[in-house]
Amino acid sequence: MGLLPLHHTHSTPNSKSPRSRTSSPSTRRRSGIILKRVAYLLIAVAIVGLWCARDLVYDTYTLAALPLFKWSQDASTFYLSVENDGFDVTFESYDVNQTSAGEDKVPGILHHIALGPQENQKEGWQEARERCVELHPGWDAMLWTDEKADELVREHYPEMLGLWEGEDGYKYGIQRVDALRYMVLYRFGGVILDMDLQCKRALGPLRRFDFVAPAANPTGFSIGFMMAAKGNEFVGELVNNLKRYNRHWLGLPYPTVMFSTGCHYASTIHAFFSGDRSKLKILGGTKDNKKLHMLSGPVNTPLFKHLGSSSWHSYDAAMIVNLGKSVGGSRWRLPIMFVLAGGFFFLVIRRIRRRIANLKV
């Protein structure tokens, strides 16, 4: 039996050796140039996008900066104290019925807001308001209903009609309540009170300051009680910035209210106020009780018995329910799109950088 001849495997024209599979230097250079151009294009698109959305970016920054560091800057100058203002924040040094400070900057006007059907007013609200009126004899007492509020906006704030009743305006009733607080306070001055705040004493000792509001937890101030001089510059800024901050923040009800008209919004305007913040007084507490004047839930402070059932809380309860219903709905689409777009952009840039790094090896 003869040996079978050995068959040698010959390379065919279509066969590729390991060497031939490697890209040539010129090909790698062209690929690198293309990848760099794509990266530059994406960066340019991002820069243009940021420029077009610069107002949104800045407004978001201001809202985020408030609790992080901005509110606490120079806080000792605007928190009421014996040391800086000669003022007793416990009110033990003042008569319960003192309705004037002598040289009053805040006019003697009590404002209460009762928008919506009057039959929806909660139990105890009317009695709470009547007690405040009784403790301030000689003061004007104004109850702002829908009719009066609409008239005020049309006559004195026509530029706000779009927010007040337009299709792109406020979606939640509490936003209109909050905006009205600022417009009323700027137009007339005086004291604005939530309907569920029952006065325990007259507010006269505070009338010597241009603006006063109680501290809120954990930062900023509460807008349930404010008092200010007529035409106060800061209150004017609260009115003027309503349009700018009118956004459907995060696509959710609660942040939309808080960031567009609520306490966080007002505190942000205070924190970035270009005027003298030391004149915008915040009623805090003592070293032993820093929450002395905070209106959180059903509490008793030196000034008020808080029933804990204000219009804010009633609207807030409804919004929490809506929050649960909105999960998976259209309100989530915008924030989800932003997150996905940001993640996609990050991954593309990282991949391009890795490809460029590999080509250099």
Order of alpha helices (4+ residues) and beta strands (2+ residues): alpha-alpha-alpha-alpha-alpha-beta-alpha-beta-alpha-alpha-alpha-beta-beta-beta-beta-alpha-alpha-alpha-beta-beta-alpha-alpha
